[in-house]
């Protein structure tokens, strides 16, 4: 079993949507599920309409003892008591980050937490909800490159289809969105 956790102590960076889309992108290739440990439970709330099994935080041990090939864990926008365990059991930690000045500052606390767990070797930052043709992304990327956690080569654009994806069970109808997810998924699987 491979476990990918999406962690960031800042809200509004697209953790839940990215978690859903990455899991959805693999649903035809392996046995996959999502564990929603965010107490808001946004993903858990859509479990009835999802083509991917979505479990509640209370089912962590059940999921860990299951025969899923891949588990994606969606975490809350704050550091909570069980996050140390999530870092420990994760094969890879993905830190979604919007390329903005406040996000650049906020991600430092998440990176510090990951370092305190001695998990920086299995973490990466992904630029998510990237505005097209925004020079700021390059400037932010330059600053973030000095942090101790690498950024992914691939990023995810700020496309409406990503936000709608939890209602439509994916982004397959949009070639650009699907290409971005395919590239990021491949990159993660090779880590």
Rosetta blueprint (number, residue, H / E / L):
1 X L
2 X E
3 X E
4 X E
5 X E
6 X E
7 X L
8 X L
9 X L
10 X L
11 X L
12 X L
13 X L
14 X L
15 X H
16 X H
17 X H
18 X H
19 X H
20 X H
21 X H
22 X H
23 X H
24 X H
25 X H
26 X H
27 X L
28 X L
29 X L
30 X L
31 X L
32 X E
33 X E
34 X E
35 X E
36 X E
37 X L
38 X L
39 X L
40 X L
41 X L
42 X H
43 X H
44 X H
45 X H
46 X L
47 X L
48 X L
49 X L
50 X L
51 X L
52 X L
53 X E
54 X E
55 X E
56 X E
57 X H
58 X H
59 X H
60 X H
61 X H
62 X H
63 X H
64 X H
65 X L
66 X L
67 X L
68 X L
69 X L
70 X E
71 X E
72 X E
73 X E
74 X E
75 X L
76 X L
77 X L
78 X L
79 X L
80 X L
81 X L
82 X L
83 X H
84 X H
85 X H
86 X H
87 X H
88 X H
89 X H
90 X L
91 X L
92 X E
93 X E
94 X E
95 X E
96 X E
97 X E
98 X L
99 X L
100 X L
101 X H
102 X H
103 X H
104 X H
105 X H
106 X H
107 X H
108 X H
109 X H
110 X H
111 X H
112 X H
113 X H
114 X H
115 X H
116 X H
117 X L
118 X L
119 X L
120 X H
121 X H
122 X H
123 X E
124 X E
125 X E
126 X E
127 X E
128 X L
129 X L
130 X E
131 X L
132 X L
133 X L
134 X L
135 X H
136 X H
137 X H
138 X H
139 X H
140 X H
141 X H
142 X H
143 X H
144 X H
145 X L
146 X L
147 X L
148 X L
149 X L
150 X L
151 X E
152 X L
153 X L
154 X L
155 X L
156 X L
157 X E
158 X L
159 X L
160 X H
161 X H
162 X H
163 X H
164 X H
165 X H
166 X H
167 X H
168 X H
169 X L
170 X L
171 X L
172 X L
173 X L
174 X L
175 X H
176 X H
177 X H
178 X H
179 X H
180 X H
181 X H
182 X H
183 X H
184 X H
185 X H
186 X H
187 X H
188 X H
189 X H
190 X L
191 X L
